[in-house]
Amino acid sequence: MPFLKFDKTQMTNLQESLMKEFLLTNKSGAYCSSTLVGCNIRKYHGLLVVPVENIDDENHVLLSSLDETVIQHGAEFNLGLHKYVGENYSPKGHKYILSFEWDKVPTWIYRIGGVLLKKEMMFRGERDRIFIRYTLLESHSPTTLRLRPYLAFRSVRQWTHENGVADTRYAEVENGIRMKLYDGYPDLYMQLNTGEAVYRHHPDWYRGLDYPKERERGYGETEDLLVPGYFEMPIKNGQSIIFTASLSERDPKTYAPILDEEIEKHDSRDSFYHCLVNAAHQFRQQIKGEEYLVAGYPWFKARARDMFIAMPGLTLSIGEIDQFEKYMQTAEKALDDFMEGRPIGVQIYEVEQPDTLLWAIWCIQQYAKFVGRRQCFEKYGGLLAKMMRFIFEGKHPNLFVHSNGLLYSNGRDQAVTWMNSQAYGRPIIPRSGYIVEFNALYYNAKKFFRQMLTDSGEKSNLLIAEHIEEECKLLEQSFKQVFLNEHGYLFDYVDSHAADWSVRPNQLLAIALDYSPLDRKERKSILDFVTRELNTPKGIRSLSPKSDGYTPYYVGRQDRRDHAYHQGTAWPWLTGFYLEAYLSVYKMSGVNYIERQLIGFEEELYYHCVGTIPELFDGNPRFSGRGAISFAMNVSGILRAIRLLEQPKTES
């Protein structure tokens, strides 16, 4: 039975249903996204949104939406819905939605008088082709189906307006047409699986479409879309008509077999866990034979830090070790290029950030837990040694090992941590100097590498391991002296003897990682601080309400949102580390608490983008979801937490 299911009452209430979005992706980087009622509320929404390499490295909306009209006895019933300026909605087709459910593919049932129509939508896994299948389940009179496409042909970051440049000409292809509004774009092929479909060309601009989510984010501009005409065809009881939009032509006779085959491959969304597994698969991307993990949708690309934080949860925690190795194969090329001073040869961004190597080592450490340290050392031992040398020998341009054993990084002029929001080219939170999670990750990395060398049994490695152990003792002593304050929590960063007293979640790393420089009493004190001041039902706050500058609501124009981004908003990905810390302190007695924490996320799969987790949440009630509609680190953090929960149960 589908986990994601909504009835007519929920779907026809626009106040509720208009904010529920869905997302389909494929491995080429293309996606399909809108609301459950078919009304686009973002400029990023569209039924076919694809990368266009010869223009830029952004995605582009080609097919914005598709309006369906059911015709009986000359009466037309339009199932579409669009929002225009001034809270005007037309043609209000959402009132015909009987239900929505998502098991393997999103499925709508429409009731129009005596007509019962089913709509299913699916994105081809490896190709930029969207399938929309209409099946007439019930009808007592001859029925006609009309499909009216809305075209944009623009970047997801721009708007389109009525103009005289758009090329409204079309060419016929088998059971359809192809069009290209502007030079530089590929042809858009729109075809159907029935030869009875007739295309009627009548180009017209639909003006003043308004997107509430963009207005909420401070972008008040409206958009015009071109409707070139419409397709019309009879549909009989039990008949399925398939519409496709793609960058290439295909034999319409192959549509039904392909659609059935692809649906069979899909996993069911029959539980909270399986919804998250499906969400994990949506971040996969293949470009020129390389495997990437996209940081989120709809606007993020593959970012190094996000990739290494998210990989364990999105692969290892769901039993997909081979997928981890594919991602790491691509990531290793980026790391090697960076350490050798070459231009990055793969499409992973921000590899140069000073904590990237530290997160990469942590990521490999998680792999070792699943395959064993010996196998991990055989596969990634060379990479680990190279990264450790690179850091220790001071080869990174902004990461230095001081005589006290601690890592130092300059973040005054450029943001260098995951708290990377900026204003006027400068970091809003200038975390600089000795940064707490950098040094927690470094201590953990050294201890992990020492253990790997010891396990190898080689004499030369054992000597290195002994030397690293001595370094760890110095680092442990310095860490406590620099970061641990008299109130029992950790400074966020210390620079030139000036310490940041803000209570932030970055100290979690010092008590959650496998190797901590702190004893159990110190870890418990820090955990209690985080629990009291940072923990929420939707993640861990980026700043305590008691600290100066606390801004819990991520709303308003871009500059206002940038200032709130890490000043009190809650981040679900940190929940995984919080629960790791909780288990390390409270052992088996912490299991029930972890279960209660996870319940708060289950309901989120019914809001925002259904079946996945958004980028962040407000730090105060109602803890509303904000930002990107699906965020890899958050899905990963919760999957890791579920795995953590199962582990002590299995062991007991």
Secondary structure, 3 states (H helix, E strand, C coil): CCCEEEEHHHHHCHHHHCCCEEEEECCCCCEEEEECCCCCCCCCCEEEEEECCCCCCCEEEEEEEEEEEEEECCEEEECCCEEECCCEEECCHHHHEEEEEECCCEEEEEEECCEEEEEEEEECCCCCEEEEEEEEEECCCCEEEEEEEEEEEEECCCCCCCCCCCCCCCEEECCEEEECCCCCCCCEEEEECCCCCEEEEEEEEEEEECCHHHHHCCCCCCEEEEEEEEEEEEECCCCEEEEEEECCCCCHHHHHHHHHHHHHHCCCCCCHHHHHHHHHHCCEEEECCEEEECCEECCCCCEHHHHHHHHHHHCHHHCCHHHHHHHHHHHHHHHHHHHCCCCCCCCCECCCCCCHHHHHHHHHHHHHHHHCHHHHHHHHHHHHHHHHHHHHCCCCCCCEECCCCCEEECCCCCCCCCCCCEECCEECCCCCEEEHHHHHHHHHHHHHHHHHHHHHCCHHHHHHHHHHHHHHHHHHHHHHHHHECCCCCECCEEECCEECCCCCHHHHHHHHCCCCCCCHHHHHHHHHHHHHHCEECCEEECCCCCCCCCCCCCCCCHHHHHHHCCCCCEECHHHHHHHHHHHHHHHHHHHHHHHHHHHHHHHHHHCCECCCCCCEECCCCCCCEECCCEEHHHHHHHHHHHHHHHHHHHHC
